[in-house]
Structure formats: C-alpha cells, structure tokens
Amino acid sequence: MTDATSDPGAAAQSGASQPGASQPGASQPGAARRGDLTQGPILRTLLLFSIPTLLSNVLQTLNGSVNAVWVGRLIGESALAATANANVITFLLFSAVFGFGMATTVKVGQHYGARNIDAARRTFGAGTGFCTLLSLAVAIAGWFASPQLLRLMATPGASMAEADAYLRVIFLSLPFGTLTMMLSMGLRGAGDARTPLYAMILTVVIDIAFNPLLIRGIGPIPPLGIAGSALSTAIANLAGVVLLVVVLYRKDLPLRLRGAELAYLRPVASELGYIVTKGLPMGAQMLLIAAAQLVMVGLVNREGLDTTAAYGASMQLWNYLQMPAFAIGSAVSAMVAQSIGADDHRRAAAVTLYGVAANLIMTGVLAVLIVGFDRPLLALFLGHDSPAIPIARHIQLICTWSFMLSGVMMVMTGTMRAYGAVMLPLVILFIAFYPARMGFYFSVYHLIGSEALWWSYPASSAVALGLTVLAYTRGGWRKNRTGIYPGAAPAAAGRG
C-alpha cells in the first residue's frame, strides 16, 4: 500500500521551523513538556489519557438518549421519528469531517512528539480552518436542500414538516459542532484529553437543560416544538466552543494561535495534502459502518416486530460496549503518533500491546456485566414483560463477546492510522462487513434462519481481526518508519 508511510520531511513542510530554530514558535528543548505522551509508564499514561475520552463518549451517548426522551414525551412519536431521520443525515456529514479531524490529530501528534510546536500549530490551524469552511458551506447548502434530502430518505409524510424544521436548525449548528470536534481532536493530538471532557460536560448539561425549556417555552421564550430541541443543541455546541477557546488561551496551551500565527487558519495545499488524502479514507470507514448497520436493520426487520425491538435494545447496549475500545484506540493513535515524531518506534509498538491488553480487559468486564445482567438492562428499553426480551437475551449471548475481537482490531488500526496507513484498514473493514458478514448470512440463512443474523457478528469480527493481525505483523506499512522528522528528538533509552 503506497499510503502506508508518513510524509518524509514533514517537519519542514510549509516552512515549519526545525527543532532548535530561533524563530517564534520553534521547538526548544522541553517545549513540548505539557501533554507529552512520549515519556513515563505506558499503561498509566494510556489509561489516564483514554479515560477522559471514554467519559466524553458516555456523556455524548447519554445526551442523545435523554434528548430523545424529551422529544418523544413532550412532542410525540412523529417528532421522535423526525429526529431519527434527520440524525442519519447529520451522521453522514460528521463522518466526513471526522476523518479530516482524525488526520489532523495524527499529524499534530507527530509534530508534537518531534517537539516542533510551530509545525503542530500549522497543521492544527489548516485542519481547523478547512473543516470550519467546509461545514459553513454544507450548512448553507443543507438549509436549502433539507426537504429534498428528507424526501430521498423516504421520510414518512407525517414526520416531514417536523423533520424539516429540525434538520434546518441542525444544519445551522453544524459549524459549531465541527469546530468543537476539531478543537477537541487537536488538543488530544497534543496530549490534552481533559479540556475536551470539560467542554463535553458543559455541552451536555446545557443541551439537556434547554431541551424541555425551548420545546415547551418558558416566560418570554415561545414554545418552539421540535425546532427548540435543535436550537438547544446549537446553543450547547456554541457554549462548548467558547469554553475550549477560553481555556486554550487562558492556559496558553501549545496549540493556541496568536498574531501572525492566525494566518495558519488559512488552508494551504502543503498542509491539506495529508489531511485530505488520509482523512477521506478515515471518513469512509465511518460511512461503511453506517451502511452496514442500515443493511442489518433491513434484514432484521424481515424477522418481525419483536425481533426488531430486541435488536434495537441490543444495539443500545452495544453502543456502550464499544466505548472502551474507541477511547483506547484513540489514545493509542495519539500516543503512537507522538512516539513516531520522537522517532521512538519501540515505544509505539509497546503502546499497541498495552492498548490491546487494556481493551480486552475493559471490554471483557463490560461484556460479562451486560450478559450477566441482561434482563434488567434490556427491560430499561423494552419493559419487563416484553416478548422481545428472550430474543434480545439470546442475541446478547451470541454477539456480545465478538466486540472484544473488534476492539482489538480498533486498537491495531489506531496504530496503523498513526503511521499514515489508512487504506488498508478501510479494505479490511469492507471485507469484514460485506463479503464476510453478508456472505455468511446469505450462505447459511436457509439452514438456520434468523440465527444467521446473530452469528454473522462473530464471523465478521473474527475475519476482521485475522486480517488486521496479518496486516499488522506482516504488512509493509512501516517500511519507511524512520527518518520521518529530520532532527526529531532521539528515542530516550528505557522509556516506558
């Protein structure tokens, strides 16, 4: 794979200062002390860095669940269906931006590990400026195209007006959400996972509190209905952005831009080359996941209402089950990126092994708890007397453990992503979801019926893990791993 190597000479791109240069913003010994992930015990650093990300993910998911409750109870089922249709569109939009954000995070981490703060600021500024401009363009186009998009999705007529009102406001809030995500991901690349957590806490508290107030109205605020729910999200995202910017400058964090550095926000080709070419495949991975999920929902719907309800409740639990792997995978990617910049590839390999072990333990414990307490957990979504509960318990017993395998894949691909290998994980994901999962389902459905749906999960996870391990251990994606940063800080003996 030709994309597997990081960009040689990246420290010098766009005129970025070399370590030890005398101009403002250039790297100096110890300049990257704050947020340095290349020092200290690996496991402790990994856990302390991943836990804030894990908490942020939990809060974000809880926020979505609580807002769905507000919309469903205060407005009704048609409004809830409207938000579901609109959220599919916004997920697709954020998937693309997420890929660019991850590419920015990786490059910032590599520069930061090389102690080249000026180059980290250049990449951070270019990525943030590019994604913000992109989100502004999408917001304007989406405002006018909202009805057409909803019709393309075959949104039920009863929900069309509400979905349109909701989606238009969500489009307008898109730049705030994008800026929040870019600032958070950039800070994580520079070793700061706590500041994004604080911003997420503020965002969630405001969104949950303002949702019922804006939906029903209070005092001089008129009742806005479903548009009030979307406006609440916009206000919450704006508050999160403000907090991130205030902390960035008040604490004088390394990625803050001042004076002439503000010109770094202008996207330039030399910086965007990496962000776009690596970001598009990362965003495509998110789209593959979403598309595979839509296909599975369609197949499950054929099995009847109870099976559909059981699967829906199971997915709610799986959302939480996947969070440790996502948090650890993100932490591994940031730590490995900094280790690459520091030219310490032994530490990068060790970080991956610790990440795999931590994921197996955390996801394994959570899987045991979910299976062991499946009835009361499923009853939260289905009700204690639902006929779907036995079906859902059966689904959990077969599928839950497979997320341990996919979590290991996520950690390993986090390392590969940090090295710039993004096409190989995309190909593996495609094979796992389509030839493996769908092929398994259609080949055995006539033999075991709906059981083919549930067993396709461990089948595809096993294929994905096998291919990932093969690629990780034998692939050529690390062949140019040395010499990435001329003058990078030498690997410290005995690190980790």
VEXMAR-223652 format. One record per residue (C-alpha): x, y, z. Coordinates in steps of 0.1 Angstrom, whole numbers, plus 5000, padded with zeros to 4 digits. Layout:
# residues N
XYZ ...
//
This chain:
# residues 496
500050005000 501650334989 499750535016 501350345045 504250575052 504250905070 505351205050 509151225050 510451565059 507151665074 508851885100 509952115072 506752135052 505252475047 508352635061 507752485095 510652565118 513052285126 513752185162 516052425178 515352705154 515453055168 512253205153 509053245174 507152925179 510152705170 510852395191 513152425221 514352155244 511452085268 509052295247 506552005244 506651915281 502951985286 500951695270 504051495263 502951135257 506451005248 507550985285 506550795316 504950455322 503050345291 500050185308 499450465333 499750725305 497450535283 494750495309 494950855322 494650975286 491850735275 489550775305 488551135297 487851035261 485750745274 483750975297 483151215269 481750935247 479450815275 478251175281 477551225244 475550905241 473550975273 472851325260 471351175228 469250935248 467951205272 467151445243 465251165226 463151115257 462351495259 461351495222 459251175225 457451265257 456951645251 456051635214 455251275203 456250985182 456151165149 458751415163 460951135175 460750975141 461651315125 464851345146 465850985137 465651065100 467451395104 470151235126 471050995098 471951285075 473951465102 475851145110 476851115073 478051475073 480051435105 481651115093 483451305065 484551585089 485651325115 488051175090 489751515084 489851565122 491551235128 494151315101 494751645117 495151485151 497651235138 499751495121 499651725152 500751435174 503651355151 504851715151 504251745188 506251435195 509151585174 508951895196 508152105166 505352325180 505252565151 504552275127 501852145150 500252485150 500352505112 498652165108 496152245136 495352575120 494952445085 492752155096 490552365117 490252635091 489452385063 486852195082 485152505095 484852645060 483652315047 480952295075 479852655067 479352565030 477452245039 475352435064 474252685038 473552425012 471852195037 469452475048 468052505012 468352125003 466751995035 463351905020 464951724991 467351525014 464451415035 462451305005 465451104992 465350915026 461650845021 460851025054 457150955064 454851235054 453551265090 457051355101 458251555071 457451905084 458951845118 461951675103 462551975080 462252225109 464652015130 467251955102 467452315091 468452425126 470852135129 472452245097 472952595111 474552455142 476952235121 479852485122 479752505160 479752125163 482552095137 484752355155 484152175188 485251845173 488351995156 489452185187 488951865209 490751635185 493651875180 494051905218 494051535221 496851515195 498851745217 498251515247 495351705263 492251495269 490851675299 489952005283 487751835257 486051645286 485251975304 483752115272 481651805267 480351825303 479252185297 477652095263 475651805277 474451995308 473252295286 471652065260 469751855285 468552155305 467552375275 465752105255 462452105275 462552485280 462852555243 460452285232 457652395255 458652755261 459052945293 458453315303 459353525273 460653225253 457853105230 457252725225 459452625195 458552255194 461052025176 463052325164 463652415200 465352085205 467752155176 468252515189 469252375223 471952155206 473252465187 473452675219 475152385237 477752345209 478452715209 479052705246 481452415242 483452605215 483652915237 484952715267 487552545245 488852875231 488853045265 490852755281 493152735250 494253095255 493853145293 496152845299 498352935270 498152585256 500652485229 498252495200 496952845206 497453085177 498453445181 499453735159 500953625126 500153265136 496453335129 497353305092 497752935098 493952915098 494052965061 494052625044 497152575023 497852294999 501052185016 499152105048 495851995032 497551725012 497951505042 494751605059 492551535028 494351225014 494351055048 491151195061 488951075032 489650705039 489150755076 485750915070 484950645045 485350395073 482650565093 480350555062 481050185058 480050125094 476850325089 475950155057 476549805071 474349895101 471550015078 471749685058 471549485091 468549675103 466749605070 467549225073 466349225109 463149405100 462149095079 462048885111 459149065127 458349335152 459649155183 462949065167 463349425155 462649565190 465149305205 467849415181 467149785187 467549735225 470749525220 472249805199 471650045227 473849825250 476449775223 476850145220 478350145255 480149825250 482249975221 483250285240 486350145258 487750025225 487050365208 488650555237 491650335239 492050325202 492050705200 494550725229 496850465212 496750665180 497750985197 500450825218 501950635188 501850955167 503851135192 506250845195 506750855157 507551215159 510151145186 511550855165 510850615193 509250315174 509850065201 507650265224 505050285196 504949905194 504749875232 501850125233 499949905209 500449595230 499349775262 496349915243 495349565232 495549425267 493649715283 490949685257 490549315262 490249365300 487849665299 485649535271 485649185286 484549305320 481849515304 480649225283 480448995313 478349255331 476049305301 475448935297 475148875334 472649145339 471049145305 467349105317 467249425338 469349615313 467149515284 464049595304 465049955305 464349975268 461749705263 459749685295 459849395320 457049195302 458049245266 458048935245 461249075228 463349025260 464048645254 465048725219 467349005230 468948795256 469748535230 471248795207 473448925236 474748575244 475948525208 477048875197 478449055228 481748875231 482548955194 483149315204 486249215222 487649105189 486649415170 488149625199 491549465193 491249555156 490349905166 493549945187 495749805160 494250015133 494850315156 498550245154 498450195117 496450525113 499150705133 501750585108 499650705079 498250365068 494650445062 493650245030 494549905044 492149935074 489450055051 489849755028 489849515058 486649685072 484949645038 485849275036 484649215072 481249385067 480349275032 481948955018 482348815054 479248925073 476748945044 478248635027 477948435060 474348555064 473148465029 475048135028 473547985059 470248165063 468447875045 469947635071 469547825104 467148115097 467448425118 470348275137 472448365107 471948735116 473448695151 476248455142 477348695114 478648925141 481348695155 482048565120 482848915106 484749015138 486948705135 487648775098 488449145106 490749055135 492548795115 493149025085 494249305109 496749085127 498148965094 498449325081 499949445114 502549185117 503449125080 502449445062 504849685047 503149995061 506050065085 508850025059 509750405060 509050445097 512450605104 513650945093 510151095094 511351415111 514851545104 516251645137 513551485157 514151425194 516051095197 514350805214 515150805251 516650495265 514550295288 511250485280 508050325292 
//
